[in-house]
Amino acid sequence: MGAKLRETRRRIRSIQSTKKITKAMELIAASRIIRAERRVRASRPFSDRIGSVIRNLAATTERLEHPLLERHEGAPTGLIVITADRGLAGAYNANVLRLSERTRRELGASNVLLYAVGRKAVSAFRFRRIPMEDQWVGFSETPSYQDAQQVAERVIDDFLGGRIGSARILYTEFASMFTQRPVAVEVLPVSAEEIEGGRQYPPIYEFEPAPADILGQLLPTYIEVKVYQALLESAASEHAARRRAMSSATENAEELIRFYTRVANQARQAEITSEIADIVGGAEALRS
């Protein structure tokens, strides 16, 4: 067997092993995305409902006053950047990181504090030597409400302490299995217009304790729910992106296997032709 044929067959075996890995990862991502999508859809009604409750509470008060409703002028903007803990998800992580870089340029790098969620964001900011206020890793694929609470509590504390004047979440919104887009959503301060929507239809309720006290307790929960929703959307987008990337990788591996199989067949045919020519030449020499 010639050296070219041995090398080609070695490449085919290597690509076949890679294909098995990418196919397995595609199937795993396909199974996980169903659960992730179900969690996203199950969380949306709760997020909408808590917003409705806050609007009903706001409808009973003449003036909304709470520290989480006040913007601190002159203070930096906090950016919560949500990426994955693992790669092999196509452009999923790169899109969010590009959005964060574009947002930093718009706001001014010196006027931004970063909060990184996911190892890819942490690695990217460390590589660029961009300081981070805090970081959280290890739950990008299956985030829990406790994880969202940790992120929200740190950002709320910094906001109330005056370290940041506002906060935005940069994450990947899950629209469908085939459509995910990076977005930036402001969560702090809580928009007064957003929660005052119920004033045109004041509820016929009596509240105990006072509506302002209840509102003060619900606003932090409202922000936690917003962060949790962003984590769930990001997790579903990550699985969808990884499934698509691994499917493309598997197809490319199949195409490479077909190409190198043709190369191997051609090399083998060339060897056979050469052997036949040697035999015929030897026979003619003996006959002469």
Secondary structure, DSSP 4 states (H G I P E B T S, - for coil): --HHHHHHHHHHHHHHHHHHHHHHHHHHHHHHHHHHHHHHHHHHHHHHHHHHHHHHHHTT-SS---GGG---TTSPEEEEEE--SS--STTHHHHHHHHHHHHHHHH-GGGEEEEEESHHHHHHHHHTT---SEEE-S-SSS--HHHHHHHHHHHHHHHHTTS-SEEEEEEEEE-SSS-EEEEEEEEESPPHHHH-GGGGS------SS-HHHHHHHHHHHHHHHHHHHHHHHHHHHHHHHHHHHHHHHHHHHHHHHHHHHHHHHHHHHHHHHHHHHHHHHHHHHHH-
